[in-house]
Amino acid sequence: MIFFGGAFGLLLLALWIYCIFDVISTDEVLIQNLPKMVWLILVIILPSIGSIVWLVIGRPYGQGFRPGGAAPPRRPMSTHEHRAIGPEDSPRYIAEIESAQAKRLKKWEDDLAKREQELRRQQETGNDQNDQ
């Protein structure tokens, strides 16, 4: 019975050390539910319970067994799965932008033509006044 208690204690010690290293080496943006420092304090102060809670709800989903190991890459979506589509992927959106650009360009060209006519008139009236 003593051997069993000692082996169980060694397993808990190994779990505790593993979880401490795992919390420390896991990137903070991947940690779930609590900040990294809170997880570390929780695992250190409550070794057995904190370690189990870390493994169940704090550790990033899909992370490997190596402490701080990166999560495996996500599989690519198949063609039948839905994915978010941005407005720039819509042909209607592109047509609306091109239409708006064409309107702005037409307005700019009309404004330019008006200014050119105005300059010509000013030059003609200036030439007429200089001739007199």
Solvent accessible surface area in square Angstrom, and as a share of the most:
residue,aa,sasa,rsa
1,M,200,0.89
2,I,161,0.82
3,F,176,0.73
4,F,140,0.59
5,G,43,0.41
6,G,40,0.39
7,A,34,0.26
8,F,110,0.46
9,G,35,0.34
10,L,120,0.60
11,L,122,0.61
12,L,57,0.29
13,L,85,0.42
14,A,58,0.45
15,L,44,0.22
16,W,67,0.24
17,I,76,0.38
18,Y,57,0.22
19,C,0,0.00
20,I,29,0.15
21,F,116,0.48
22,D,0,0.00
23,V,0,0.00
24,I,89,0.45
25,S,58,0.37
26,T,1,0.00
27,D,83,0.43
28,E,102,0.46
29,V,126,0.73
30,L,80,0.40
31,I,19,0.10
32,Q,69,0.31
33,N,108,0.55
34,L,74,0.37
35,P,80,0.50
36,K,44,0.19
37,M,123,0.55
38,V,65,0.37
39,W,0,0.00
40,L,31,0.15
41,I,90,0.46
42,L,48,0.24
43,V,0,0.00
44,I,79,0.40
45,I,118,0.60
46,L,80,0.40
47,P,60,0.37
48,S,42,0.27
49,I,112,0.57
50,G,0,0.00
51,S,0,0.00
52,I,92,0.47
53,V,46,0.27
54,W,0,0.00
55,L,65,0.32
56,V,111,0.64
57,I,81,0.41
58,G,0,0.00
59,R,31,0.11
60,P,10,0.06
61,Y,196,0.74
62,G,38,0.36
63,Q,19,0.08
64,G,33,0.31
65,F,185,0.77
66,R,172,0.63
67,P,51,0.32
68,G,25,0.24
69,G,4,0.04
70,A,80,0.62
71,A,44,0.34
72,P,83,0.52
73,P,128,0.81
74,R,223,0.81
75,R,172,0.63
76,P,117,0.73
77,M,109,0.49
78,S,46,0.29
79,T,145,0.85
80,H,149,0.67
81,E,60,0.27
82,H,173,0.77
83,R,149,0.54
84,A,98,0.76
85,I,116,0.59
86,G,23,0.22
87,P,83,0.52
88,E,104,0.47
89,D,78,0.41
90,S,38,0.25
91,P,110,0.69
92,R,180,0.66
93,Y,81,0.31
94,I,83,0.42
95,A,55,0.43
96,E,96,0.43
97,I,67,0.34
98,E,101,0.45
99,S,53,0.34
100,A,43,0.34
101,Q,93,0.41
102,A,60,0.46
103,K,143,0.61
104,R,151,0.55
105,L,97,0.48
106,K,119,0.50
107,K,152,0.64
108,W,153,0.54
109,E,84,0.38
110,D,62,0.32
111,D,58,0.30
112,L,77,0.38
113,A,45,0.35
114,K,137,0.58
115,R,146,0.53
116,E,77,0.34
117,Q,90,0.40
118,E,94,0.42
119,L,101,0.50
120,R,135,0.49
121,R,146,0.53
122,Q,104,0.46
123,Q,116,0.52
124,E,104,0.47
125,T,76,0.44
126,G,26,0.25
127,N,89,0.46
128,D,84,0.43
129,Q,134,0.60
130,N,126,0.65
131,D,120,0.62
132,Q,184,0.82
